[in-house]
Amino acid sequence: MCGATEGGLSLDGVDVKKEAIIQGQVFRGEDPVGNAYVRLLDRTGEFTAEVPTSATGHFRFFAGEGEWTLRTLAPKADPVDNRVVAAVGSVAEVNVRL
């Protein structure tokens, strides 16, 4: 059995039962965006973390349980906010469209 989520990042070596994972991919049209940044903001809007997207537009956060906002920043695009709920034992998949 493969450790990857369908179309997503591999979860090989990650104990999903013990983690609250938020991951996804950033797209412009149908093309992945590899030069974007995704920020993790808490429920009050405070900055918590930031990761760059991979060459294939993928990103991942290991977050605490609860409600979060993903703020995606990319060249030649307005910031895009997506609300997401993280829970231990699950993977929240988010596809961001610029």
N, CA, C and O of each residue as an XYZ file, in Angstrom:
392
protein
N       0.844     -1.186      0.000
C       0.000      0.000      0.000
C       0.883      1.240      0.000
O       1.843      1.319      0.766
N       0.571      2.187     -0.835
C       1.322      3.428     -0.942
C       0.915      4.371      0.185
O      -0.235      4.358      0.626
N       1.859      5.191      0.652
C       1.574      6.127      1.732
C       1.096      7.478      1.251
O       0.988      8.406      2.054
N       0.805      7.623     -0.024
C       0.406      8.921     -0.560
C      -1.109      9.066     -0.586
O      -1.845      8.095     -0.764
N      -1.547     10.293     -0.406
C      -2.950     10.573     -0.630
C      -3.130     10.730     -2.127
O      -2.185     11.111     -2.817
N      -4.287     10.453     -2.638
C      -4.514     10.521     -4.071
C      -4.197     11.912     -4.597
O      -4.827     12.895     -4.207
N      -3.211     11.983     -5.490
C      -2.841     13.253     -6.086
C      -2.076     14.185     -5.169
O      -1.751     15.307     -5.559
N      -1.781     13.738     -3.949
C      -1.132     14.625     -2.980
C       0.254     14.169     -2.610
O       0.846     13.316     -3.271
N       0.761     14.748     -1.548
C       2.100     14.421     -1.056
C       2.121     13.059     -0.379
O       1.119     12.612      0.178
N       3.267     12.413     -0.434
C       3.438     11.127      0.223
C       3.357     11.299      1.735
O       3.869     12.271      2.291
N       2.717     10.356      2.378
C       2.645     10.349      3.837
C       3.504      9.233      4.421
O       3.339      8.857      5.581
N       4.423      8.705      3.609
C       5.352      7.686      4.099
C       6.117      8.222      5.299
O       6.677      9.317      5.236
N       6.150      7.477      6.376
C       6.888      7.867      7.556
C       6.161      8.836      8.479
O       6.702      9.233      9.510
N       4.939      9.219      8.118
C       4.160     10.141      8.947
C       3.081      9.342      9.670
O       2.288      8.651      9.031
N       3.047      9.433     10.978
C       2.017      8.753     11.757
C       0.794      9.667     11.824
O       0.661     10.487     12.732
N      -0.085      9.510     10.851
C      -1.252     10.386     10.720
C      -2.133     10.323     11.964
O      -2.792     11.308     12.295
N      -2.158      9.199     12.652
C      -2.987      9.070     13.857
C      -2.580     10.042     14.957
O      -3.381     10.357     15.837
N      -1.320     10.523     14.909
C      -0.807     11.402     15.956
C      -0.657     12.850     15.504
O      -0.191     13.686     16.278
N      -1.039     13.165     14.270
C      -0.806     14.492     13.702
C      -2.102     15.115     13.183
O      -3.044     14.411     12.820
N      -2.131     16.444     13.156
C      -3.176     17.217     12.470
C      -2.483     17.847     11.270
O      -1.712     18.795     11.420
N      -2.755     17.326     10.091
C      -2.015     17.713      8.890
C      -2.903     18.543      7.963
O      -4.053     18.200      7.690
N      -2.327     19.645      7.494
C      -2.967     20.462      6.461
C      -2.002     20.466      5.291
O      -0.840     20.845      5.437
N      -2.477     20.050      4.145
C      -1.616     20.030      2.971
C      -2.441     20.279      1.725
O      -3.670     20.210      1.747
N      -1.746     20.567      0.647
C      -2.460     20.792     -0.594
C      -1.545     21.220     -1.707
O      -0.337     20.981     -1.688
N      -2.169     21.873     -2.698
C      -1.451     22.275     -3.889
C      -2.007     23.611     -4.373
O      -3.205     23.873     -4.269
N      -1.119     24.450     -4.902
C      -1.497     25.759     -5.420
C      -1.484     25.703     -6.945
O      -0.531     25.213     -7.552
N      -2.566     26.217     -7.561
C      -2.706     26.213     -9.013
C      -3.001     27.606     -9.544
O      -3.649     28.412     -8.878
N      -2.525     27.876    -10.733
C      -2.966     29.032    -11.522
C      -3.547     28.399    -12.790
O      -2.817     27.858    -13.620
N      -4.864     28.476    -12.920
C      -5.517     27.716    -13.988
C      -5.354     26.239    -13.692
O      -5.742     25.767    -12.623
N      -4.783     25.513    -14.633
C      -4.523     24.076    -14.428
C      -3.070     23.797    -14.062
O      -2.696     22.645    -13.843
N      -2.244     24.852    -13.993
C      -0.814     24.675    -13.765
C      -0.446     24.856    -12.297
O      -0.900     25.806    -11.659
N       0.382     23.946    -11.749
C       0.845     24.120    -10.374
C       1.772     25.321    -10.270
O       2.492     25.641    -11.216
N       1.754     25.986     -9.117
C       2.578     27.172     -8.883
C       3.669     26.815     -7.876
O       3.395     26.556     -6.704
N       4.903     26.807     -8.357
C       6.026     26.415     -7.521
C       6.739     27.556     -6.832
O       7.660     27.316     -6.051
N       6.349     28.776     -7.092
C       7.052     29.911     -6.475
C       6.110     30.732     -5.596
O       6.190     31.959     -5.548
N       5.230     30.034     -4.911
C       4.278     30.693     -4.006
C       4.676     30.412     -2.558
O       5.508     29.548     -2.280
N       4.064     31.160     -1.646
C       4.221     30.925     -0.215
C       2.842     30.746      0.395
O       1.896     31.442      0.027
N       2.734     29.821      1.318
C       1.479     29.584      2.021
C       1.723     29.866      3.494
O       2.624     29.299      4.113
N       0.904     30.749      4.039
C       1.002     31.102      5.461
C      -0.119     30.429      6.234
O      -1.230     30.259      5.731
N       0.189     30.055      7.452
C      -0.781     29.483      8.368
C      -1.092     30.540      9.415
O      -0.211     30.953     10.169
N      -2.350     30.980      9.459
C      -2.795     31.993     10.408
C      -3.762     31.363     11.393
O      -4.610     30.560     11.004
N      -3.642     31.721     12.672
C      -4.562     31.167     13.665
C      -5.937     31.823     13.543
O      -6.151     32.672     12.677
N      -6.859     31.428     14.407
C      -8.245     31.919     14.267
C      -8.381     33.410     14.507
O      -9.403     33.996     14.151
N      -7.357     34.054     15.113
C      -7.396     35.506     15.299
C      -6.687     36.244     14.163
O      -6.647     37.474     14.148
N      -6.125     35.484     13.206
C      -5.418     36.093     12.084
C      -3.938     36.286     12.309
O      -3.246     36.863     11.471
N      -3.440     35.800     13.451
C      -2.013     35.926     13.756
C      -1.196     34.912     12.963
O      -1.581     33.751     12.819
N      -0.066     35.379     12.457
C       0.880     34.536     11.724
C       1.413     33.436     12.627
O       1.813     33.688     13.764
N       1.413     32.196     12.102
C       1.947     31.069     12.857
C       3.134     30.431     12.139
O       4.142     30.102     12.765
N       3.010     30.256     10.811
C       4.075     29.606     10.048
C       3.917     29.945      8.571
O       2.871     30.421      8.129
N       4.993     29.684      7.815
C       4.959     29.900      6.376
C       5.851     28.864      5.713
O       6.928     28.547      6.218
N       5.396     28.334      4.573
C       6.213     27.409      3.793
C       6.143     27.803      2.321
O       5.123     28.316      1.859
N       7.232     27.562      1.584
C       7.178     27.753      0.141
C       6.552     26.516     -0.503
O       6.635     25.415      0.041
N       5.933     26.705     -1.648
C       5.429     25.545     -2.372
C       6.591     24.868     -3.095
O       7.578     25.510     -3.454
N       6.452     23.574     -3.299
C       7.453     22.816     -4.048
C       7.325     23.157     -5.537
O       6.449     23.930     -5.925
N       8.181     22.593     -6.349
C       8.119     22.815     -7.793
C       6.780     22.367     -8.375
O       6.358     22.853     -9.425
N       6.114     21.437     -7.685
C       4.807     20.949     -8.143
C       3.653     21.665     -7.443
O       2.498     21.258     -7.574
N       3.964     22.734     -6.699
C       2.934     23.527     -6.049
C       2.431     22.981     -4.725
O       1.469     23.513     -4.171
N       3.055     21.934     -4.205
C       2.597     21.305     -2.964
C       3.129     22.007     -1.715
O       4.189     22.633     -1.734
N       2.368     21.886     -0.640
C       2.762     22.403      0.663
C       2.177     21.505      1.747
O       1.232     20.754      1.506
N       2.762     21.595      2.960
C       2.251     20.818      4.100
C       2.562     21.541      5.400
O       3.638     22.115      5.573
N       1.587     21.501      6.317
C       1.771     21.988      7.684
C       1.374     20.884      8.654
O       0.440     20.126      8.392
N       2.082     20.797      9.770
C       1.672     19.997     10.917
C       1.135     21.022     11.912
O       1.902     21.762     12.527
N      -0.165     21.060     12.062
C      -0.832     22.116     12.831
C      -1.445     21.550     14.104
O      -1.527     20.336     14.291
N      -1.866     22.446     14.961
C      -2.663     22.056     16.113
C      -4.111     21.893     15.671
O      -4.506     22.372     14.608
N      -4.881     21.225     16.484
C      -6.296     21.069     16.158
C      -7.000     22.421     16.171
O      -6.667     23.307     16.957
N      -7.977     22.556     15.285
C      -8.776     23.766     15.290
C      -8.921     24.398     13.927
O      -8.572     23.816     12.900
N      -9.452     25.623     13.949
C      -9.699     26.369     12.717
C      -8.479     27.211     12.362
O      -7.883     27.859     13.223
N      -8.118     27.190     11.088
C      -6.960     27.916     10.582
C      -7.336     28.631      9.288
O      -8.327     28.300      8.637
N      -6.519     29.617      8.935
C      -6.626     30.245      7.627
C      -5.308     30.035      6.902
O      -4.234     30.287      7.449
N      -5.404     29.568      5.657
C      -4.236     29.489      4.790
C      -4.255     30.729      3.911
O      -5.235     30.980      3.211
N      -3.187     31.498      3.942
C      -3.063     32.678      3.076
C      -1.971     32.374      2.058
O      -0.808     32.178      2.413
N      -2.362     32.339      0.797
C      -1.431     32.018     -0.277
C      -1.004     33.297     -0.978
O      -1.831     34.113     -1.384
N       0.303     33.452     -1.110
C       0.901     34.615     -1.757
C       1.731     34.132     -2.940
O       2.578     33.251     -2.792
N       1.486     34.709     -4.116
C       2.219     34.310     -5.318
C       2.413     35.526     -6.216
O       1.601     36.452     -6.200
N       3.490     35.522     -6.999
C       3.706     36.625     -7.923
C       2.522     36.800     -8.884
O       1.933     35.826     -9.352
N       2.198     38.039     -9.156
C       1.148     38.395    -10.117
C      -0.216     37.816     -9.747
O      -1.004     37.457    -10.621
N      -0.488     37.730     -8.437
C      -1.781     37.233     -7.963
C      -2.135     37.926     -6.660
O      -1.256     38.239     -5.856
N      -3.411     38.161     -6.453
C      -3.878     38.673     -5.170
C      -3.765     37.565     -4.129
O      -3.864     36.388     -4.476
N      -3.560     37.919     -2.856
C      -3.553     36.892     -1.812
C      -4.895     36.138     -1.795
O      -5.959     36.716     -2.019
N      -4.807     34.851     -1.526
C      -5.998     34.007     -1.465
C      -6.060     33.379     -0.083
O      -5.103     32.740      0.355
N      -7.192     33.559      0.613
C      -7.405     32.956      1.924
C      -8.356     31.767      1.817
O      -9.367     31.828      1.117
N      -8.025     30.701      2.510
C      -8.871     29.514      2.602
C      -8.961     29.113      4.062
O      -7.941     28.999      4.742
N     -10.165     28.900      4.543
C     -10.369     28.405      5.918
C     -10.280     26.894      5.892
O     -10.727     26.242      4.948
N      -9.695     26.349      6.946
C      -9.540     24.899      7.041
C      -9.603     24.507      8.513
O      -9.226     25.279      9.394
N     -10.084     23.300      8.761
C     -10.139     22.757     10.115
C      -9.181     21.574     10.180
O      -9.260     20.645      9.377
N      -8.281     21.628     11.148
C      -7.311     20.548     11.353
C      -7.745     19.703     12.537
O      -8.233     20.221     13.542
N      -7.562     18.393     12.406
C      -7.901     17.468     13.485
C      -6.859     16.357     13.534
O      -6.437     15.837     12.501
N      -6.453     16.006     14.745
C      -5.516     14.903     14.900
C      -6.141     13.651     14.306
O      -7.307     13.342     14.552
N      -5.345     12.939     13.520
C      -5.820     11.711     12.901
C      -6.377     11.898     11.509
O      -6.880     10.949     10.907
N      -6.294     13.131     10.980
C      -6.811     13.339      9.629
C      -5.901     14.270      8.842
O      -5.074     14.989      9.402
N      -6.079     14.234      7.532
C      -5.339     15.092      6.619
C      -6.351     16.013      5.944
O      -7.247     15.550      5.239
N      -6.205     17.315      6.163
C      -7.074     18.292      5.492
C      -6.376     18.663      4.174
O      -5.310     19.279      4.183
N      -6.982     18.288      3.052
C      -6.437     18.588      1.722
C      -7.070     19.868      1.202
O      -8.294     20.006      1.191
N      -6.233     20.802      0.770
C      -6.723     22.093      0.268
C      -6.066     22.366     -1.081
O      -4.840     22.413     -1.182
N      -6.885     22.546     -2.118
C      -6.383     22.997     -3.406
C      -6.685     24.478     -3.519
O      -7.834     24.907     -3.412
N      -5.625     25.256     -3.738
C      -5.742     26.711     -3.814
C      -5.716     27.121     -5.275
O      -4.822     26.731     -6.027
N      -6.715     27.919     -5.671
C      -6.781     28.439     -7.048
C      -6.503     29.926     -7.006
O      -7.179     30.677     -6.303
N      -5.506     30.345     -7.763
C      -5.156     31.760     -7.842
C      -5.974     32.432     -8.932
O      -5.829     33.633     -9.161
